[in-house]
Amino acid sequence: MKNKISILIKKEIFELCFNIKSWLNVIVWAAIPYLPQVNKSYHKFILALLFSIFAGGQYIYDSYLNDIKLGGSLFLHNIQTSVLTVFCIKLAISGLLSCISILINITHIIPYTGFFDLFWILPLFIFFAALMFLASVFSKCAEITSAVISILTATLIFAFIIIINYFLLKIIFSIVITCFFVFISVKILYSKTYRTQL
């Protein structure tokens, strides 16, 4: 099992190194809060956090589409590993990209966050990864449309969480929406709909 996981990690790292689109997304989205048009520090924080979430989720979307289109799914099937393990490894790689984006914008994020904010921010990263996985599975040759719909959905949910004034309610909603989308993603991972694309 450890050998399979190491193979999967190497595969994802190799894909990450040559996934120019994901790196460009990180650079472009991380640079947006530095635009002169964004002159309020709180707005910089909102954009930095939102686009850091997007930076990781976009990798999940591109990675699953590449697996489906370019035969990567056959490789995953041949080594007989759990699809849930694949998702977790992709999630870890996407987290790396999000961390890079956060580091680029750390000066915008730190003033408005504390330790306990992690309890509602971290679930959002997982939520968006699950959402982008669903978008990749159901894109059906309409990749741009499904990506746009997913990003709009994530933006609306993010905005709703931001405007919640009660901290505990913010955490609960963030965790509940994340658990819901992860649950759906796990069900899809083991469904006929997903496996027919492998």
Sequence and secondary structure as in RCSB ss.txt:
>XXXX:A:sequence
MKNKISILIKKEIFELCFNIKSWLNVIVWAAIPYLPQVNKSYHKFILALLFSIFAGGQYIYDSYLNDIKLGGSLF
LHNIQTSVLTVFCIKLAISGLLSCISILINITHIIPYTGFFDLFWILPLFIFFAALMFLASVFSKCAEITSAVIS
ILTATLIFAFIIIINYFLLKIIFSIVITCFFVFISVKILYSKTYRTQL
>XXXX:A:secstr
 HHHHHHHHHHHHHHHHH HHHHHHHHHHHHGGGSTT   HHHHHHHHHHHHHHHHHHHHHHHHHHHHHHSHHHH
HHHTT  HHHHHHHHHHHHHHHHHHHHHHTHHHHGGG  GGGHHHHHHHHHHHHHHHHHHHHT TT HHHHHHHH
HHHHHHHHHHHHH   HHHHHHHHHHHHHHHHHHHHHHHTSHHHHTT 
